[in-house]
């Protein structure tokens, strides 16, 4: 798995997790969905992705987008 796939998989997992938590507990969990969306948006504009940096330090091999 490359960093690109890891970042996108992690973002998708967090969105789905926040939706489940919203349905089970409180609507405040939608803030997690908003945070993930804003982070993806800023990554698209700046190329800076904190999750990609973490995956790189964990030894995940680089992909095309996040080196």
Biopython code that builds the backbone (N, CA, C, O; Angstrom):
import numpy as np
from Bio.PDB.StructureBuilder import StructureBuilder

atoms = [
    (1, "UNK", "N", (0.852, -1.173, 0.000)),
    (1, "UNK", "CA", (0.000, 0.000, 0.000)),
    (1, "UNK", "C", (0.899, 1.237, 0.000)),
    (1, "UNK", "O", (1.909, 1.285, 0.702)),
    (2, "UNK", "N", (0.519, 2.229, -0.792)),
    (2, "UNK", "CA", (1.277, 3.477, -0.844)),
    (2, "UNK", "C", (0.676, 4.498, 0.120)),
    (2, "UNK", "O", (-0.423, 4.314, 0.644)),
    (3, "UNK", "N", (1.421, 5.574, 0.337)),
    (3, "UNK", "CA", (0.938, 6.645, 1.211)),
    (3, "UNK", "C", (-0.372, 7.218, 0.674)),
    (3, "UNK", "O", (-1.283, 7.519, 1.445)),
    (4, "UNK", "N", (-0.465, 7.367, -0.641)),
    (4, "UNK", "CA", (-1.683, 7.922, -1.252)),
    (4, "UNK", "C", (-2.909, 7.094, -0.877)),
    (4, "UNK", "O", (-3.924, 7.630, -0.432)),
    (5, "UNK", "N", (-2.799, 5.790, -1.064)),
    (5, "UNK", "CA", (-3.926, 4.905, -0.755)),
    (5, "UNK", "C", (-4.206, 4.879, 0.740)),
    (5, "UNK", "O", (-5.363, 4.813, 1.158)),
    (6, "UNK", "N", (-3.145, 4.931, 1.550)),
    (6, "UNK", "CA", (-3.325, 4.917, 3.005)),
    (6, "UNK", "C", (-4.060, 6.169, 3.475)),
    (6, "UNK", "O", (-4.954, 6.084, 4.317)),
    (7, "UNK", "N", (-3.691, 7.328, 2.937)),
    (7, "UNK", "CA", (-4.335, 8.587, 3.331)),
    (7, "UNK", "C", (-5.809, 8.582, 2.935)),
    (7, "UNK", "O", (-6.671, 8.939, 3.738)),
    (8, "UNK", "N", (-6.097, 8.181, 1.711)),
    (8, "UNK", "CA", (-7.488, 8.170, 1.251)),
    (8, "UNK", "C", (-8.316, 7.130, 2.002)),
    (8, "UNK", "O", (-9.476, 7.379, 2.328)),
    (9, "UNK", "N", (-7.732, 5.976, 2.274)),
    (9, "UNK", "CA", (-8.442, 4.948, 3.046)),
    (9, "UNK", "C", (-8.714, 5.424, 4.464)),
    (9, "UNK", "O", (-9.800, 5.204, 5.001)),
    (10, "UNK", "N", (-7.729, 6.075, 5.070)),
    (10, "UNK", "CA", (-7.892, 6.591, 6.430)),
    (10, "UNK", "C", (-8.977, 7.664, 6.478)),
    (10, "UNK", "O", (-9.803, 7.676, 7.391)),
    (11, "UNK", "N", (-8.976, 8.568, 5.492)),
    (11, "UNK", "CA", (-9.993, 9.624, 5.449)),
    (11, "UNK", "C", (-11.385, 9.020, 5.284)),
    (11, "UNK", "O", (-12.326, 9.434, 5.962)),
    (12, "UNK", "N", (-11.518, 8.054, 4.399)),
    (12, "UNK", "CA", (-12.808, 7.399, 4.213)),
    (12, "UNK", "C", (-13.274, 6.678, 5.465)),
    (12, "UNK", "O", (-14.452, 6.731, 5.817)),
    (13, "UNK", "N", (-12.349, 6.003, 6.136)),
    (13, "UNK", "CA", (-12.686, 5.311, 7.377)),
    (13, "UNK", "C", (-13.154, 6.296, 8.444)),
    (13, "UNK", "O", (-14.125, 6.029, 9.151)),
    (14, "UNK", "N", (-12.470, 7.431, 8.563)),
    (14, "UNK", "CA", (-12.837, 8.419, 9.579)),
    (14, "UNK", "C", (-14.219, 9.013, 9.300)),
    (14, "UNK", "O", (-14.984, 9.256, 10.233)),
    (15, "UNK", "N", (-14.543, 9.248, 8.035)),
    (15, "UNK", "CA", (-15.871, 9.766, 7.688)),
    (15, "UNK", "C", (-16.946, 8.749, 8.053)),
    (15, "UNK", "O", (-17.959, 9.100, 8.658)),
    (16, "UNK", "N", (-16.727, 7.495, 7.689)),
    (16, "UNK", "CA", (-17.714, 6.462, 8.020)),
    (16, "UNK", "C", (-17.834, 6.267, 9.526)),
    (16, "UNK", "O", (-18.938, 6.092, 10.040)),
    (17, "UNK", "N", (-16.712, 6.296, 10.237)),
    (17, "UNK", "CA", (-16.735, 6.167, 11.693)),
    (17, "UNK", "C", (-17.522, 7.311, 12.325)),
    (17, "UNK", "O", (-18.321, 7.093, 13.236)),
    (18, "UNK", "N", (-17.292, 8.530, 11.842)),
    (18, "UNK", "CA", (-18.007, 9.670, 12.418)),
    (18, "UNK", "C", (-19.506, 9.580, 12.152)),
    (18, "UNK", "O", (-20.307, 9.990, 12.991)),
    (19, "UNK", "N", (-19.890, 9.051, 11.001)),
    (19, "UNK", "CA", (-21.317, 8.883, 10.717)),
    (19, "UNK", "C", (-21.949, 7.846, 11.640)),
    (19, "UNK", "O", (-23.064, 8.043, 12.122)),
    (20, "UNK", "N", (-21.248, 6.750, 11.887)),
    (20, "UNK", "CA", (-21.759, 5.733, 12.812)),
    (20, "UNK", "C", (-21.869, 6.309, 14.218)),
    (20, "UNK", "O", (-22.867, 6.088, 14.904)),
    (21, "UNK", "N", (-20.847, 7.047, 14.653)),
    (21, "UNK", "CA", (-20.876, 7.651, 15.985)),
    (21, "UNK", "C", (-21.992, 8.688, 16.099)),
    (21, "UNK", "O", (-22.599, 8.836, 17.160)),
    (22, "UNK", "N", (-22.260, 9.403, 15.008)),
    (22, "UNK", "CA", (-23.355, 10.373, 15.005)),
    (22, "UNK", "C", (-24.695, 9.669, 15.191)),
    (22, "UNK", "O", (-25.530, 10.108, 15.982)),
    (23, "UNK", "N", (-24.893, 8.591, 14.468)),
    (23, "UNK", "CA", (-26.155, 7.853, 14.580)),
    (23, "UNK", "C", (-26.307, 7.197, 15.949)),
    (23, "UNK", "O", (-27.418, 7.095, 16.470)),
    (24, "UNK", "N", (-25.202, 6.755, 16.528)),
    (24, "UNK", "CA", (-25.267, 6.024, 17.794)),
    (24, "UNK", "C", (-25.304, 6.931, 19.020)),
    (24, "UNK", "O", (-25.941, 6.594, 20.019)),
    (25, "UNK", "N", (-24.623, 8.085, 18.955)),
    (25, "UNK", "CA", (-24.458, 8.871, 20.171)),
    (25, "UNK", "C", (-24.939, 10.314, 20.069)),
    (25, "UNK", "O", (-25.891, 10.701, 20.746)),
    (26, "UNK", "N", (-24.292, 11.102, 19.235)),
    (26, "UNK", "CA", (-24.588, 12.535, 19.231)),
    (26, "UNK", "C", (-24.273, 13.141, 17.869)),
    (26, "UNK", "O", (-23.388, 12.672, 17.154)),
    (27, "UNK", "N", (-25.009, 14.189, 17.526)),
    (27, "UNK", "CA", (-24.744, 14.889, 16.267)),
    (27, "UNK", "C", (-23.431, 15.665, 16.295)),
    (27, "UNK", "O", (-22.945, 16.092, 15.249)),
    (28, "UNK", "N", (-22.862, 15.848, 17.463)),
    (28, "UNK", "CA", (-21.582, 16.550, 17.567)),
    (28, "UNK", "C", (-20.460, 15.801, 16.849)),
    (28, "UNK", "O", (-19.443, 16.400, 16.500)),
    (29, "UNK", "N", (-20.637, 14.494, 16.627)),
    (29, "UNK", "CA", (-19.619, 13.723, 15.913)),
    (29, "UNK", "C", (-19.507, 14.149, 14.453)),
    (29, "UNK", "O", (-18.528, 13.809, 13.789)),
    (30, "UNK", "N", (-20.492, 14.888, 13.942)),
    (30, "UNK", "CA", (-20.387, 15.403, 12.573)),
    (30, "UNK", "C", (-19.251, 16.409, 12.437)),
    (30, "UNK", "O", (-18.781, 16.677, 11.331)),
    (31, "UNK", "N", (-18.812, 16.962, 13.557)),
    (31, "UNK", "CA", (-17.653, 17.858, 13.512)),
    (31, "UNK", "C", (-16.406, 17.111, 13.044)),
    (31, "UNK", "O", (-15.544, 17.698, 12.390)),
    (32, "UNK", "N", (-16.303, 15.839, 13.368)),
    (32, "UNK", "CA", (-15.179, 15.032, 12.877)),
    (32, "UNK", "C", (-15.241, 14.909, 11.358)),
    (32, "UNK", "O", (-14.214, 14.986, 10.685)),
    (33, "UNK", "N", (-16.435, 14.719, 10.822)),
    (33, "UNK", "CA", (-16.606, 14.667, 9.369)),
    (33, "UNK", "C", (-16.184, 15.989, 8.734)),
    (33, "UNK", "O", (-15.503, 16.001, 7.709)),
    (34, "UNK", "N", (-16.587, 17.092, 9.340)),
    (34, "UNK", "CA", (-16.210, 18.412, 8.829)),
    (34, "UNK", "C", (-14.700, 18.607, 8.894)),
    (34, "UNK", "O", (-14.108, 19.160, 7.968)),
    (35, "UNK", "N", (-14.072, 18.160, 9.978)),
    (35, "UNK", "CA", (-12.621, 18.285, 10.117)),
    (35, "UNK", "C", (-11.901, 17.503, 9.021)),
    (35, "UNK", "O", (-10.950, 18.004, 8.420)),
    (36, "UNK", "N", (-12.348, 16.291, 8.764)),
    (36, "UNK", "CA", (-11.722, 15.474, 7.716)),
    (36, "UNK", "C", (-11.896, 16.147, 6.356)),
    (36, "UNK", "O", (-10.954, 16.206, 5.566)),
    (37, "UNK", "N", (-13.092, 16.650, 6.084)),
    (37, "UNK", "CA", (-13.340, 17.327, 4.814)),
    (37, "UNK", "C", (-12.491, 18.574, 4.637)),
    (37, "UNK", "O", (-11.941, 18.807, 3.560)),
    (38, "UNK", "N", (-12.384, 19.375, 5.688)),
    (38, "UNK", "CA", (-11.550, 20.579, 5.610)),
    (38, "UNK", "C", (-10.079, 20.226, 5.429)),
    (38, "UNK", "O", (-9.357, 20.911, 4.705)),
    (39, "UNK", "N", (-9.638, 19.164, 6.082)),
    (39, "UNK", "CA", (-8.252, 18.733, 5.938)),
    (39, "UNK", "C", (-7.974, 18.270, 4.508)),
    (39, "UNK", "O", (-6.921, 18.578, 3.952)),
    (40, "UNK", "N", (-8.913, 17.532, 3.912)),
    (40, "UNK", "CA", (-8.747, 17.112, 2.523)),
    (40, "UNK", "C", (-8.727, 18.315, 1.584)),
    (40, "UNK", "O", (-7.958, 18.346, 0.623)),
    (41, "UNK", "N", (-9.570, 19.299, 1.862)),
    (41, "UNK", "CA", (-9.617, 20.503, 1.035)),
    (41, "UNK", "C", (-8.307, 21.281, 1.106)),
    (41, "UNK", "O", (-7.773, 21.691, 0.076)),
    (42, "UNK", "N", (-7.787, 21.486, 2.316)),
    (42, "UNK", "CA", (-6.533, 22.234, 2.438)),
    (42, "UNK", "C", (-5.369, 21.447, 1.845)),
    (42, "UNK", "O", (-4.425, 22.042, 1.328)),
    (43, "UNK", "N", (-5.424, 20.113, 1.912)),
    (43, "UNK", "CA", (-4.378, 19.300, 1.294)),
    (43, "UNK", "C", (-4.401, 19.471, -0.218)),
    (43, "UNK", "O", (-3.350, 19.520, -0.858)),
    (44, "UNK", "N", (-5.589, 19.560, -0.783)),
    (44, "UNK", "CA", (-5.710, 19.764, -2.220)),
    (44, "UNK", "C", (-5.118, 21.085, -2.679)),
    (44, "UNK", "O", (-4.547, 21.167, -3.767)),
    (45, "UNK", "N", (-5.252, 22.123, -1.855)),
    (45, "UNK", "CA", (-4.732, 23.439, -2.222)),
    (45, "UNK", "C", (-3.249, 23.603, -1.909)),
    (45, "UNK", "O", (-2.518, 24.225, -2.680)),
    (46, "UNK", "N", (-2.800, 23.054, -0.787)),
    (46, "UNK", "CA", (-1.428, 23.309, -0.345)),
    (46, "UNK", "C", (-0.471, 22.155, -0.580)),
    (46, "UNK", "O", (0.738, 22.369, -0.670)),
    (47, "UNK", "N", (-0.984, 20.939, -0.682)),
    (47, "UNK", "CA", (-0.123, 19.772, -0.814)),
    (47, "UNK", "C", (0.420, 19.282, 0.520)),
    (47, "UNK", "O", (1.134, 18.280, 0.562)),
    (48, "UNK", "N", (0.097, 19.969, 1.606)),
    (48, "UNK", "CA", (0.545, 19.582, 2.948)),
    (48, "UNK", "C", (-0.501, 18.683, 3.584)),
    (48, "UNK", "O", (-1.663, 19.068, 3.711)),
    (49, "UNK", "N", (-0.090, 17.482, 3.986)),
    (49, "UNK", "CA", (-1.023, 16.528, 4.581)),
    (49, "UNK", "C", (-0.392, 15.908, 5.826)),
    (49, "UNK", "O", (0.548, 15.121, 5.715)),
    (50, "UNK", "N", (-0.899, 16.253, 7.010)),
    (50, "UNK", "CA", (-0.348, 15.686, 8.242)),
    (50, "UNK", "C", (-0.423, 14.159, 8.279)),
    (50, "UNK", "O", (0.502, 13.509, 8.766)),
    (51, "UNK", "N", (-1.506, 13.585, 7.772)),
    (51, "UNK", "CA", (-1.637, 12.123, 7.775)),
    (51, "UNK", "C", (-0.558, 11.481, 6.903)),
    (51, "UNK", "O", (-0.021, 10.431, 7.258)),
    (52, "UNK", "N", (-0.240, 12.099, 5.773)),
    (52, "UNK", "CA", (0.804, 11.562, 4.896)),
    (52, "UNK", "C", (2.154, 11.576, 5.598)),
    (52, "UNK", "O", (2.951, 10.653, 5.434)),
    (53, "UNK", "N", (2.411, 12.616, 6.378)),
    (53, "UNK", "CA", (3.675, 12.685, 7.118)),
    (53, "UNK", "C", (3.754, 11.558, 8.145)),
    (53, "UNK", "O", (4.810, 10.954, 8.331)),
    (54, "UNK", "N", (2.641, 11.281, 8.806)),
    (54, "UNK", "CA", (2.614, 10.211, 9.811)),
    (54, "UNK", "C", (2.817, 8.853, 9.140)),
    (54, "UNK", "O", (3.594, 8.031, 9.626)),
    (55, "UNK", "N", (2.126, 8.616, 8.033)),
    (55, "UNK", "CA", (2.291, 7.343, 7.330)),
    (55, "UNK", "C", (3.720, 7.176, 6.814)),
    (55, "UNK", "O", (4.253, 6.066, 6.810)),
    (56, "UNK", "N", (4.342, 8.273, 6.381)),
    (56, "UNK", "CA", (5.728, 8.203, 5.907)),
    (56, "UNK", "C", (6.662, 7.802, 7.045)),
    (56, "UNK", "O", (7.562, 6.983, 6.853)),
    (57, "UNK", "N", (6.449, 8.379, 8.235)),
    (57, "UNK", "CA", (7.271, 8.024, 9.390)),
    (57, "UNK", "C", (7.041, 6.586, 9.832)),
    (57, "UNK", "O", (7.927, 5.968, 10.423)),
    (58, "UNK", "N", (5.858, 6.048, 9.551)),
    (58, "UNK", "CA", (5.556, 4.656, 9.882)),
    (58, "UNK", "C", (6.146, 3.673, 8.869)),
    (58, "UNK", "O", (6.068, 2.458, 9.054)),
    (59, "UNK", "N", (6.736, 4.209, 7.801)),
    (59, "UNK", "CA", (7.414, 3.352, 6.833)),
    (59, "UNK", "C", (6.590, 2.934, 5.634)),
    (59, "UNK", "O", (6.987, 2.033, 4.895)),
    (60, "UNK", "N", (5.444, 3.577, 5.428)),
    (60, "UNK", "CA", (4.632, 3.266, 4.249)),
    (60, "UNK", "C", (5.348, 3.834, 3.028)),
    (60, "UNK", "O", (5.846, 4.959, 3.063)),
    (61, "UNK", "N", (5.397, 3.052, 1.946)),
    (61, "UNK", "CA", (6.146, 3.500, 0.767)),
    (61, "UNK", "C", (5.441, 4.666, 0.076)),
    (61, "UNK", "O", (4.211, 4.730, 0.051)),
    (62, "UNK", "N", (6.224, 5.583, -0.483)),
    (62, "UNK", "CA", (5.647, 6.770, -1.129)),
    (62, "UNK", "C", (4.836, 6.413, -2.372)),
    (62, "UNK", "O", (5.071, 5.401, -3.031)),
    (63, "UNK", "N", (3.875, 7.283, -2.663)),
    (63, "UNK", "CA", (3.078, 7.142, -3.874)),
    (63, "UNK", "C", (3.354, 8.311, -4.796)),
    (63, "UNK", "O", (4.398, 8.954, -4.689)),
    (64, "UNK", "N", (2.438, 8.592, -5.693)),
    (64, "UNK", "CA", (2.629, 9.662, -6.671)),
    (64, "UNK", "C", (2.314, 11.038, -6.098)),
    (64, "UNK", "O", (2.959, 12.018, -6.472)),
    (65, "UNK", "N", (1.337, 11.133, -5.199)),
    (65, "UNK", "CA", (0.887, 12.444, -4.724)),
    (65, "UNK", "C", (1.643, 12.923, -3.491)),
    (65, "UNK", "O", (2.052, 14.083, -3.435)),
    (66, "UNK", "N", (1.833, 12.064, -2.516)),
    (66, "UNK", "CA", (2.455, 12.465, -1.253)),
    (66, "UNK", "C", (3.833, 11.825, -1.144)),
    (66, "UNK", "O", (3.943, 10.632, -0.860)),
    (67, "UNK", "N", (4.881, 12.608, -1.367)),
    (67, "UNK", "CA", (6.251, 12.084, -1.287)),
    (67, "UNK", "C", (6.926, 12.502, -0.014)),
    (67, "UNK", "O", (8.083, 12.149, 0.217)),
]
sb = StructureBuilder()
sb.init_structure("model")
sb.init_model(0)
sb.init_chain("A")
sb.init_seg("    ")
for serial, (resi, resn, name, xyz) in enumerate(atoms, 1):
    if name == "N":
        sb.init_residue(resn, " ", resi, " ")
    sb.init_atom(name, np.array(xyz, "f"), 0.0, 1.0, " ", f" {name:<3s}", serial, name[0])
structure = sb.get_structure()
